Amino acid sequence: MHAIAALDARPVTDPLALRDIDAPEPLVRENDLLIRVEAVSVNPTDVKRRSKVKADGKARILGFDGAGTVVGLGDAVSDFEVGDAVWWSGDAFRDGANADLQAVDHRIVSRKPASIDFADAASLPLTTITAWEGMFERMRINREDAGTLLMVGGAGGVGSILTQLAKRLTNLHVIATASREESAQWCRRMGADAVVNHRDLLGEVTSLAPGGIDYVFSSYTPGNIPAYAEMLRPFGQIVSIDGGALDLLPLFPKSIGFHWEYMFARSRYGTWDMAEQGRMLAETADLVDAGGIVPTATVRINDFSAAGILEAHQLVESGSVIGKVVIHR
């Protein structure tokens, strides 16, 4: 089959940073769906992984977000049929979606929204699961909760869907960060109640919420912990999705909770509740079909090749993308 792979770590400006290759069709395990990939999107994690590929002769097929059609079933699969249109976010420790075919555990897949095409569908799975797990599982927000949530990185892929989920499924007041007017307009379109500039994060949040806020969902955490500690009320909650070594001591006096969110933990460790990710995607598909959630694709590239996906990597690596970049057939 045709696939797009990284063979070594090269800068995004190098035309050989991603290459078209011939690859064997994926091995289908008993819990897998074999899916013909129709569209993918590029996330910051794709860019990071491409930049760290070892030159050991092994081709790495990247790509997490996908939308496509089921063409084969593992022996243990009974809840899908050949021909189903599906969406998913894959497994960080198996070959990815940048290929004609991908094998994905059916428990982390759901039928895609019927009201949108494959390209729009591919914009949502990874960010939706990240936002859902971070909000409802890590911070334990329930659907009746009020209070104020700060979304740091409001115009990014995760921020775009988290704001929508928070406004659709909770009573939270959402403040999003954005530094450009077009980014601020996008955040408001996604449903943010207010937008602040991250360059004066503490000052602008404090002016909007002088009594403090309750939750922070952080896409950019290094350097921000002291500001979070000051703006959060006692017993507030932070979820970080960007990793890194941090000094969390400023959170101690207010007993502020800090959580990592890594959406590949379930598939990496084969947890007993892996099917929760399929359920999250299924509920989101219903929300999309009901008009409560809109896709977050802002750039569509009609070139399912190394050149097309590398173009998407260049855009994501620039740090200026609003929403998501999608590549489709």
Secondary structure, DSSP 8 states (H G I E B T S, - for coil): -EEEEE-S---TTSTTSSEEEE-------TTEEEEEEEEEEE-HHHHHHHTT---SS--EE----EEEEEEEE-TT--S--TT-EEEE---TTS--SSBSEEEEEGGGEEE--TTS-HHHHTTSHHHHHHHHIIIIIIS---TT--SEEEEETTTSHHHHHHHHHHHHHS--EEEEE-SSHHHHHHHHHHT-SEEE-GGGHHHHHHHH-TT-EEEEEESS-TTTHHHHHHHEEEEEEEEESS------GGGGGGT-EEEE--TTHHHHHT-TTTHHHHHHHHHHHHHHHTTSS---EEEEE---SHHHHHHHHHHHHTT---SEEEEE-
